[in-house]
Amino acid sequence: MQDRAVQDPSDEDLYQRMRKGDRRALELLYERHEPALYRYALHMSGSRSVADDVAQEVFMQLIAPHQGYDPKLGALEPYLYGMARNRIRMLRRTRPTEPLQDRPGQLDLLSDLLKNEAMAALYESLQKLPDRYRDAVVLCDLEERSYQDAAKLMGCPVGTVRSRLHRARLLLGSTLRMAVLR
């Protein structure tokens, strides 16, 4: 029977192997984290193209010669989410007048119109939330992460995640009600 560490190496082990030139380690890290990072970036930005770019750039930064990850300071996964979050924030600052959100439903069938309008309203409301609240909603409600996982990825206590999520849900509800009344 093979050792479990050999069968399922930790992110940090894969990272160390990747830094030594092991391409398979990079592939494993990418397969392990890219889908979730893409979904996170999609929910945070509302744009498929931004999500593609952000997920790609996180890994490009990770393999850069002088990147900033230090395994002694914490786990790799929160670091990856932090890079994604920072990239999305930077895009908002550099392109404030350019909407990051794709226009869902432009090419969809008429039968999907109501669903797309509801999703568009949700994403529009989500984009209006401050980042700290949007993080909580995306991780807990859309990504269905536990409070503990979200706390780890956000770098804050579980109680903070709970309070931000509560506040975010109130704000989202208010924004969505206003959108319905228009």
Secondary structure per residue as TSV (DSSP state, phi and psi in degrees):
chain	resnum	aa	ss	phi	psi
A	1	M	-	360.0	130.8
A	2	Q	-	-75.8	151.7
A	3	D	-	-64.6	137.5
A	4	R	H	-59.0	-36.6
A	5	A	H	-63.0	-32.1
A	6	V	H	-74.4	-40.2
A	7	Q	H	-70.4	-41.3
A	8	D	S	-134.7	76.6
A	9	P	-	-67.1	152.0
A	10	S	-	-69.9	162.9
A	11	D	H	-58.1	-40.6
A	12	E	H	-67.4	-37.9
A	13	D	H	-64.0	-44.2
A	14	L	H	-62.5	-40.5
A	15	Y	H	-60.8	-46.6
A	16	Q	H	-61.4	-42.0
A	17	R	H	-64.6	-40.7
A	18	M	H	-61.4	-43.7
A	19	R	H	-62.4	-24.1
A	20	K	T	-89.9	4.2
A	21	G	T	101.9	6.5
A	22	D	-	-78.3	104.6
A	23	R	H	-66.8	-34.0
A	24	R	H	-64.2	-34.3
A	25	A	H	-63.4	-42.1
A	26	L	H	-63.2	-43.1
A	27	E	H	-59.2	-43.3
A	28	L	H	-65.1	-42.3
A	29	L	H	-61.9	-42.5
A	30	Y	H	-63.5	-47.9
A	31	E	H	-62.3	-34.5
A	32	R	H	-74.4	-36.9
A	33	H	H	-116.0	-22.8
A	34	E	H	-61.0	-45.3
A	35	P	H	-57.9	-43.5
A	36	A	H	-70.1	-38.3
A	37	L	H	-65.1	-39.5
A	38	Y	H	-61.2	-48.6
A	39	R	H	-61.2	-42.4
A	40	Y	H	-59.3	-48.9
A	41	A	H	-64.8	-35.8
A	42	L	H	-63.7	-47.1
A	43	H	H	-67.2	-37.3
A	44	M	H	-72.7	-34.4
A	45	S	H	-102.1	-27.0
A	46	G	S	77.4	11.4
A	47	S	-	-130.3	126.5
A	48	R	H	-65.3	-40.2
A	49	S	H	-67.7	-39.3
A	50	V	H	-65.2	-42.2
A	51	A	H	-61.0	-43.4
A	52	D	H	-58.3	-49.3
A	53	D	H	-62.7	-44.1
A	54	V	H	-64.9	-47.7
A	55	A	H	-60.3	-42.7
A	56	Q	H	-64.3	-45.4
A	57	E	H	-66.5	-34.3
A	58	V	H	-56.8	-44.8
A	59	F	H	-75.3	-31.5
A	60	M	H	-64.6	-40.4
A	61	Q	H	-67.3	-37.2
A	62	L	H	-63.5	-35.4
A	63	I	H	-90.2	-5.3
A	64	A	S	-61.3	147.3
A	65	P	T	-58.7	-36.5
A	66	H	T	-117.5	46.3
A	67	Q	-	-76.2	169.2
A	68	G	-	-103.2	7.9
A	69	Y	-	-75.1	132.1
A	70	D	-	-126.6	110.0
A	71	P	G	-56.8	-23.0
A	72	K	G	-69.9	-20.8
A	73	L	G	-92.6	-10.9
A	74	G	S	157.3	179.9
A	75	A	-	-73.2	157.6
A	76	L	H	-71.0	-40.0
A	77	E	H	-57.6	-49.7
A	78	P	H	-60.9	-33.1
A	79	Y	H	-63.2	-43.6
A	80	L	H	-62.5	-44.2
A	81	Y	H	-64.8	-37.7
A	82	G	H	-62.9	-41.5
A	83	M	H	-63.3	-42.8
A	84	A	H	-62.6	-46.2
A	85	R	H	-59.8	-44.5
A	86	N	H	-65.1	-38.9
A	87	R	H	-65.1	-41.9
A	88	I	H	-64.4	-43.0
A	89	R	H	-61.7	-41.3
A	90	M	H	-63.4	-40.6
A	91	L	H	-61.6	-38.5
A	92	R	H	-65.0	-37.9
A	93	R	H	-73.2	-37.9
A	94	T	H	-82.3	-22.0
A	95	R	S	-131.2	59.3
A	96	P	S	-65.2	-29.4
A	97	T	S	-90.5	-15.1
A	98	E	S	-89.9	117.5
A	99	P	-	-64.8	135.4
A	100	L	-	-80.4	-18.6
A	101	Q	-	-78.9	132.3
A	102	D	-	-72.4	162.1
A	103	R	-	-97.1	92.8
A	104	P	T	-65.7	143.8
A	105	G	T	92.2	-1.0
A	106	Q	S	-61.9	-36.2
A	107	L	S	-108.9	4.5
A	108	D	S	-76.6	162.7
A	109	L	-	-69.9	157.2
A	110	L	G	-58.4	-33.4
A	111	S	G	-64.5	-20.1
A	112	D	G	-92.9	0.7
A	113	L	H	-56.9	-50.0
A	114	L	H	-62.9	-43.0
A	115	K	H	-61.1	-44.0
A	116	N	H	-66.2	-37.9
A	117	E	H	-65.0	-40.1
A	118	A	H	-65.6	-42.8
A	119	M	H	-66.1	-40.2
A	120	A	H	-62.2	-41.4
A	121	A	H	-64.1	-41.1
A	122	L	H	-62.7	-48.7
A	123	Y	H	-65.0	-36.9
A	124	E	H	-63.4	-43.9
A	125	S	H	-65.9	-40.2
A	126	L	H	-61.5	-39.5
A	127	Q	H	-66.9	-22.4
A	128	K	H	-81.7	-15.4
A	129	L	S	-71.5	144.9
A	130	P	-	-59.6	150.9
A	131	D	H	-52.1	-42.5
A	132	R	H	-63.6	-34.3
A	133	Y	H	-78.4	-38.7
A	134	R	H	-62.2	-41.3
A	135	D	H	-55.1	-47.2
A	136	A	H	-63.0	-44.6
A	137	V	I	-65.5	-46.1
A	138	V	I	-61.0	-49.5
A	139	L	I	-70.4	-43.9
A	140	C	I	-86.0	-44.5
A	141	D	I	-90.4	-43.9
A	142	L	I	-87.0	-39.2
A	143	E	S	-91.6	-8.1
A	144	E	-	55.3	39.5
A	145	R	-	-82.4	153.8
A	146	S	-	-72.2	163.0
A	147	Y	H	-59.4	-38.9
A	148	Q	H	-63.8	-44.9
A	149	D	H	-62.5	-45.6
A	150	A	H	-61.1	-42.4
A	151	A	H	-60.0	-43.0
A	152	K	H	-62.8	-44.6
A	153	L	H	-72.2	-30.7
A	154	M	H	-88.1	-14.9
A	155	G	T	71.5	41.5
A	156	C	S	-145.8	168.1
A	157	P	-	-68.2	158.1
A	158	V	H	-59.6	-39.5
A	159	G	H	-60.8	-35.3
A	160	T	H	-66.9	-40.7
A	161	V	H	-60.0	-46.3
A	162	R	H	-61.4	-43.9
A	163	S	H	-70.2	-38.5
A	164	R	H	-65.6	-39.1
A	165	L	H	-65.3	-42.1
A	166	H	H	-61.3	-48.0
A	167	R	H	-63.9	-41.4
A	168	A	H	-63.2	-41.1
A	169	R	H	-64.5	-38.4
A	170	L	H	-63.4	-45.5
A	171	L	H	-64.5	-43.1
A	172	L	H	-61.4	-45.2
A	173	G	H	-58.9	-43.6
A	174	S	H	-64.3	-45.4
A	175	T	H	-64.4	-42.8
A	176	L	H	-67.6	-36.7
A	177	R	H	-63.4	-40.9
A	178	M	H	-63.8	-38.2
A	179	A	H	-66.1	-36.7
A	180	V	H	-69.8	-35.1
A	181	L	H	-75.0	-15.9
A	182	R	-	-65.3	360.0
